[in-house]
Amino acid sequence: MRFPTTPLALASMLALAACSTSRVPPQTFSAPPAVDLAIEAEPAIPPTAATSEAAYEDYNQAILDWGRRGWSALQRICRWTADHAVPLGCTPR
């Protein structure tokens, strides 16, 4: 009488060999820095800007700085998308 241990042993060895193969590590999600994705509110014009030249110039400077920060954040996002091969359609500088 023949025992079915040989096929059973062979099947268990194949199953163990399949479990011990190297696996691809899971991919981690990467995103641009959160500070670049945050929306900064436009500076509000102060009521004194209507009567004070200095207040008006301060407001103009605040708007200029706000716009430059926005464009800098956009360029960092463009560089991030280019580095990660994400098609966004912008050219990083």
C-alpha positions as CSV (number, residue, x, y, z in Angstrom):
1,M,0.0,0.0,0.0
2,R,1.3,3.4,-1.0
3,F,0.9,6.5,1.2
4,P,0.1,9.9,-0.3
5,T,2.8,11.5,1.7
6,T,5.1,12.2,-1.2
7,P,2.7,14.4,-3.2
8,L,1.6,16.0,0.1
9,A,5.2,16.8,1.1
10,L,6.0,18.1,-2.4
11,A,2.9,20.4,-2.3
12,S,3.9,21.7,1.2
13,M,7.5,22.4,0.1
14,L,6.2,24.4,-2.9
15,A,3.8,26.4,-0.8
16,L,6.6,27.2,1.7
17,A,9.0,28.2,-1.2
18,A,6.3,30.5,-2.6
19,C,5.8,32.2,0.8
20,S,9.5,32.8,1.3
21,T,10.2,34.7,-1.9
22,S,11.1,38.3,-1.7
23,R,8.2,40.7,-2.0
24,V,8.1,44.2,-3.4
25,P,7.7,46.7,-0.6
26,P,4.5,48.7,-0.6
27,Q,4.7,52.1,-2.3
28,T,4.3,55.0,0.0
29,F,2.2,58.0,-1.0
30,S,4.1,61.2,-1.5
31,A,2.6,64.7,-1.8
32,P,3.9,68.2,-2.1
33,P,4.6,69.9,1.2
34,A,1.3,70.9,3.0
35,V,2.5,74.5,3.4
36,D,2.6,74.8,-0.4
37,L,-0.9,73.5,-0.8
38,A,-2.4,75.8,1.8
39,I,-4.3,78.8,0.5
40,E,-3.2,82.1,1.9
41,A,-5.8,84.8,2.0
42,E,-5.2,88.0,0.1
43,P,-4.3,90.9,2.4
44,A,-7.3,93.1,3.0
45,I,-6.9,96.8,2.2
46,P,-7.0,98.9,5.4
47,P,-9.4,101.8,5.6
48,T,-6.5,104.1,6.2
49,A,-5.1,103.4,2.8
50,A,-7.6,105.9,1.4
51,T,-6.2,108.8,3.4
52,S,-2.6,107.8,4.1
53,E,0.1,107.4,1.5
54,A,2.2,105.2,3.8
55,A,-0.7,102.9,4.6
56,Y,-1.4,102.6,0.8
57,E,2.3,101.7,0.1
58,D,2.3,99.2,3.0
59,Y,-0.8,97.6,1.4
60,N,0.8,97.5,-2.0
61,Q,3.9,95.9,-0.5
62,A,1.8,93.3,1.3
63,I,0.0,92.4,-2.0
64,L,3.3,92.1,-3.8
65,D,4.8,89.8,-1.1
66,W,1.6,87.7,-1.1
67,G,1.7,87.3,-4.8
68,R,5.4,86.3,-4.8
69,R,4.8,83.7,-2.0
70,G,2.0,82.3,-4.1
71,W,4.2,82.0,-7.3
72,S,7.0,80.5,-5.2
73,A,4.7,77.8,-3.8
74,L,3.4,77.1,-7.4
75,Q,7.0,76.7,-8.6
76,R,7.8,74.3,-5.7
77,I,4.7,72.3,-6.7
78,C,5.8,72.2,-10.3
79,R,9.2,71.0,-9.3
80,W,7.6,68.3,-7.1
81,T,5.4,67.1,-10.0
82,A,8.4,67.0,-12.4
83,D,10.5,65.0,-9.9
84,H,7.6,62.5,-9.4
85,A,6.6,62.3,-13.1
86,V,3.2,63.7,-12.4
87,P,1.7,65.4,-15.6
88,L,0.6,68.8,-14.4
89,G,1.5,70.9,-17.4
90,C,3.7,73.5,-15.8
91,T,7.4,74.0,-16.3
92,P,9.5,74.3,-13.1
93,R,12.0,77.1,-13.0
